[in-house]
Amino acid sequence: MKQSSKNIAIVGSGLVGSLLAIYLKKAGHQVTVFDRRPDIRNVVFSGRSINLAMSNRGWKALRGAGIEKAIREIAIPLYQRALHVKDTPLYYQKYGKQGEAIWSISRGVLNRKMIDLAEEAGVVFRFEEKVWDIDLPTAQIYTGETEKSEWTAYQFDHVFGCDGAFSRVRHKMQRRSRFNYSQEFIDLGYKELTIPPNPDGTHKLDKHSFHIWPRGAFMFIAMPNLDGSFTCTLFLPFEGRESFESIRTKPDARKFFATHFPNVMQDIENLTEDFFKNPTSALVTIKCYPWTYWDKVALVGDSAHAVVPFFGQGMNAGFEDISELNDLMQTHGDDWEQIFSEYQERRKPNADAIAELSYRNFVEMSSKTANPEFLLQKKIEKHFAALYPDKWVPAYSRVTFSDRPYTEALELGDQQERIMKEIMKMPDLEERWDSEEVTQRILDLLLENPVKTP
């Protein structure tokens, strides 16, 4: 259903704001994007990023905007995890079936490209213009130099808040009656480091793998870039015996890496310089509701549902918000009240589900991937899934390689975990993990533990 052209503001020029701008422009609307920051295309990146893992949901949204091909050119497919477990040879875990991959993209490179594509589509960007206030019932926004300076008022038909976890638009909505909001920080921070390319420009580690050094309470990851480098992230508690707090000097940093990550230490460029130069950032889960105000204002992406990054779904979930909004725009035309109402009802349960899945995946990545019993369980699951692909799709595959609801992945993942808990109690499992008896027991337990999916 075609929509009448509206004058729409987007607050935030990040990935979600830029993609939403392209969709709205293609639907025939006038679109202005405001951002308090300078144009990212003219800025040296700050060392506060985790490389992005684009998966099915993200690609679907990019395809809908007609820009999938342009983005694939700046991404590298990762077919497997490469696990650097201490005192164990390097080993690999395939992510999915043959050819299934997540795609590594530099956040800065992607964001610059998305803004270019949005500008080409006719979107107007107003950088270094901070939104200080918004009148929700009228969709009027106010910008200015400072909170106390003179403000400029802009009148719009609709406003989308795409301004991240600490959204100014959401902050205004929070002051309304019956607005629910929570934020929860985990005790872990993160810091970005870099592994440079070889002198000939090639990658020092396998470039089609997501590299993980699991160390129980903390871990180190590395994802490849097109220039031969790897963007690395150290996830470490803020306080405690092994923590950011305990690493105060350059010798402390060298000793920490020599102890826990000896095989990567020599590859990290300017290790101690970057460690103390780059910021230590926090990780937060944010939940709120409602996400919309009448037919005037809507929150999209992290402003509505920030999650910890351990399932690589923050960007993908934000892009999926846009896919769903677009479907509703085509269904309901100019009925923006209905569009916004259905949008938040559909997306909120799924946002809560991916928040839970993301936290669980941190526990799995940091501690369980080095656990022999966990590895045996995964081996059994993989064997069964190969025999009965219609009966057993791993939660990771449901989240990453499909666009089925996150709620479904959570429910079915819980069912599978209950079943595997029983299987792991079976005697002599290491010797007969691939036997007919084990397979039959899983089939029986599937019948005993049905799950209703949408």
N, C-alpha and C positions, 0 to 999 in steps of 0.2 A: 504494500500500500504506500503510495507516494505521500510525502510529507510537505506541508507548506514551509517555505523558507523562514527560519528563525535566526535571531541574532544571539549567538551563544558564546559564553566565556568559559574557558578552562583555566583553572588555577594550577600551575605546575607544568613544566616543559620536559619532565622526565619521560621514561619509556611509555608509561600508560597514558599520560597526557598527550604525547605526540601521536600515538596510534589512534586514540579516540578522536583527536582533531582531524586526522585523515578520513576516518569513517564519517564524521559529521559533515565534513566538506563534500565528500562524495555523495552524501544524501541531500545536498543542495543548500546547506546552511552557511551563514556567515560565521566564521570562527576566529576568535581572538584568544591567544594563549598568553597569560601573564606569568612571569617568574621573577622572584626577587633576586635571583642569582644572575651573574653575567652569562652571556651566550657560551654554552659549553664548548662550542666549536673553536673558541678563541682562548681556551683555558688549558693550562698544563694540568694533567690529572693529579689528584691530591694524595694518592696512596690510601684510599679509604673504600676500596671496592672488592667485591668477591666476583670473579668471573661468573657469567650467567650460563645456565644450562637450559637451552631452548628444547622443549619437547613437544609432543603432538598438539597439546592445547594451544601453545604459542604459535606453532606453524599454522594451525587452522585459522587463527585470528589474522595472521599476516596474509594468508591466502585470500581471506575475505576482503582485505583492503587492497589486494592486487600487488603486494610488495614482497611476497615470499621469495621470489627469485633473487631480488636485489640483496636480501638479507642473507640468504644461503651463501652468497659469494664472500661474506666476511665471517663465516662460521666454520668450525672444524668438527667433524663427527667423532664422537667417543663411543666405542663399541663395548667397553668393559671398564671395570675397576681394576687398577693395578695396586695390589696390597703389599706395602712395605712393612711387614710385621717384624718386630725385633727378633733376632736370632733365628729367623726363618727365611728360606730363599724367597725371592719375589714371586708372587703368583697372581693369576688373573681370574676375575669372575665376570663372565659375559652378562651384559645388562638384560638382554631379551633374546628373541629368536634371531636367526641369521639376518644380518643387515639392519637390525633395530639399533638405534643410537640416540644418545642425547648430544646436543651440539654446543660446543664451547664458544662463547662470544665475549669479547671485552665490553664491559658496560659502557665505557666512554666511547668506543668506536661505534657501538650500536646506537647510542643516544644521538651522537652527531649525525649519523646516517638518517635516523628517523626524523630529525628536525629538518634536514635537507629535503626529504621526501614530502613532509608536510608543507613546507614552503612552496615546493614545486606544485602542490595541489591547490595552493592559494590561501593557505592558513596564514594569519598575521601573528607574529610573535612580538611581545613587548617585554624585553629583558630588563633586568635591574629596575623593575617596577613592582614594589611590594604591596600586596593586598593587606590592608590593615583591618578592614571590617566588611561585613556583608549584611545587607538587609534581606533576610530570608523571604518574607512574603512578597517582596517586589523584585527580587533578583538584581538588586543594585549593589555594585561593589565600589569600595573606596580605596584608592591607592595614594601613597605619598612617600616622601623622603624618610620621615620618622613618625613615630606614634603621635608626636606633639606638633608636627608641621601641618601646613595646610594640605588638605586632601583633595584629590580629584574624584568626582563621582562618575561612574559609567552605568548606564542602564542596559540590562540584557533581558531576554525572554527566559533563558535558563542558564544556570551556572553549575559546572561540574568541578568538584574538588578532587584533584589528582595530585595533591601537594604532600603526599607521603605520610609516614607514621605520625608525625607531629603537625598534622594539618591545621592550617588557620581556619579553613572552612568548617572542618569538624568542630574546632574549638568554639565557634559561634553556635553550632547546633547543640553542643553539650550544655549550653546555658538554658536550653529550653526544658520545660517540665517533661518528665518521664523519658528522658534520653539515657539509655544505659551505656556505660563505658567502663572498660577495664584495661589496665596495662600490666604486663608481668615481665620483668627482666629475668633472664637466667644468670647464674653466677659466672658465666663464661664471657670473656671478651674476645675480640679478634684483631689481628694486625696483618697488614699486607706486606709481603716480601716478593722478591723477583728472582727467578733463575734465568740468567741471560742465555741467548743462543750460542751454539758453537761458533768458532771463528768463521766457518763457511755459511753461517745462517741457519743451519739445521738445528733440530731440537735435541737437547741432551738426554731426554727421557722419551719413551714411546709416546708419540704425539696423538695417537688415537685412543688413549686411556685417560681415565680420571684417576689421578694418583692420590693414594691415601696412606698416611703413616699413623695408624691407630695406636694410641698409648693410654687407653683406659680413661682417665679423667680429662685428657686433652688429646688433640690430634693436629696434624699438619696435612694440608691438601695442596695439590698443584693442578692447574688447568692450562692447556696450551693456547698460545696466541699465534696469529698468522706470521709474525715476524721472527718466529723461532724461539721466543721466550716463553716462560711459564709464569702466570700470575699465581702466587702461592698465598695461602692464608693459614696463619697459626691461630687455632682456637685454644684458649688457655684460661683457667680460672683467674679472676681478678686478685683474689687473696689466697693465702695458704702456702704450703711448703714448695710446691711447684706452681708458680703463678707469675703474673705480670708484676705484682708487688715485690716478689723475691728477686727479680732481675733488675738490679739498680745500676750496674756498670757494664762497660763493654766486655771485661773479662767474665762477668756473670753470664752474659748472653752467649759468649763463645763456649763456655763450659756447659750451659744448658743444651745447646745444639750438639756439641760433641758427645754428650751423654745419651741424648734421646734420638738424635737424627744424624748419626755420624756419616751415613752414606749420601746425605744431601748437603751437608754443611759446606763442603768445598765448592759447591755449585752456586751458592746463593751470593749474588753480587752485593758487595758492600754490606754484608750481613749486619754488622754492628751499627753501621751508619744508618741504614734503613730502619733497624729495630727502634732506634731512639728518635729518628726523624718522623717516621710515619705514626699517625695517631692510633691509640688503642680505642676501639669502638665497642659499643654495647649491643646486645641482641635482645629484642623485645617482641612479645606477642601482644597485639592490640585487638580488642574486640569491642564492637559497639552496635547499637541498634536504637532507632531506625537509621537507615542509610540515606533517606530522602526527606525532603520537606515539601509537602504538597506536590505540585507539578513544576516546582521552581528550581530546586537544588538537589543534587545527588552526589554521593561520595563514590569513588571508583578506585580500585587497587588498594595500596597500603593505607590510604586515609580511612578506609573502611575495615581493613582486615590485615594488618601487618603480621607476618609469621617469621619464625626463625628459619635460616636458609638451608636446613639440612635435607630437604627433599628436592631442592632446586625448583620450587614451584611458586615462589613469590611473584616473579614476573609472569609466569604462565597463568597463574590464577587471575592476576590483574588483566591480562589480555583476554582471558575467558569471560571476565565481566563484560568486556566490550563486545565480544561475539554475541553474548546473551542480550545485551542492550540493543544491538543491531537487529537481531531476530525480532525483538519486541517492537522496535520502531517500524519494521516492515509489516508486522501483524496489526498494530493498533494505529498506525498513521499519526494523526495529530492529537490523539488522546494521551497526552504526556502524563497525566495523573495515573492512568492505567499502566503505562509503560514503567513508570517509576515504582509503582506498587508491586507489580509482578517481578520486576528486577530484584528488589530486595528480598522478596519472599523466596525466590528461587535460589539466590546466591548465598544468603546468610547461612543456611545449614551446611552448605558445601565449604564455605570459608572456615567455619568452626571445625569441620572434619579435616581439612588440610592443615590447620593449626596443630591439631592433635597428631596427625601423621608425621608432620615435620619434626615435632619434638621427639617422637619415638625413633625416628630415623637417626637422630643425633646419637641416641643411646646405642643403636645398632652399629653405626659407623665408627664410633670412638672405642667401644669396649667389646662388642660381641664379634666383630669381624676377626678378632684374634683368638676367639674361643673355639676349641676343637669341637665341642658339643654343638655349638651354633653352626659350624661349618658342616657337620654331619647332617644336621637338620635340613640345611639348605640343599645338600646333595640329594637327600631323600625327596624333598619337595620338587626339585628339578627333574629327577627321574620319573616321579609320578606325573608331573605336568607334561612330560614328553609322551607318556603312554595315554594320558587322558586330557588333552589340551582343552577340551570343552568343560571339564569338571574342575580344573585347578589352574587359575591364572594368578600368579603372585601379585600381592598388593602393589609392589613396585611397578609391575607392568601395567596394572589397571590405572595407576596414577599417571605414569609417564608415557605409555604407548597407546593410550586410548583417550576418548573424551567422555567416557561414562562418568556419572557424578562422583565427586570425592566421597560423598556419604556412602555410596555403594562400596568403594574400595575399603573404607574403614570397617564397615559391617562384615564384609567377606574376609578381610584380613583378620578380624577378631575370631571369626569362625575357624579359619585355617589354623590360627594359633592354638585354639582350644583342642583341635584335632591333633596337632603335632605334639602338644603336651602329653597326650595319651600315648602317641606312637613312641616318644622318646623314653617312655617307661618300659618298653619291651626289652626282654633280656637279650644279650649277645647281639645287639643291634649293629655294631660295627662290622660283624662278619656277615650279616644277612640283610643289610639295609635295602638291597635291591631285589629281595626275594618276593615270590608270589604271595607269601603270607603277610608281609608288611603291606604290599599293595592292596590286598583284599581287606585288610584291617582299615586302611584309609577309606576305601569305598564304603565299608559298613558305617564308619563314623560320619561320613558325609550324609548318609541317609538318616542317621540319628540326630544330626545337627543342621536341620534345614535353615536357610536364611531367605527371607522374602526380600527381593530387590525390586526397585521401581520399574 
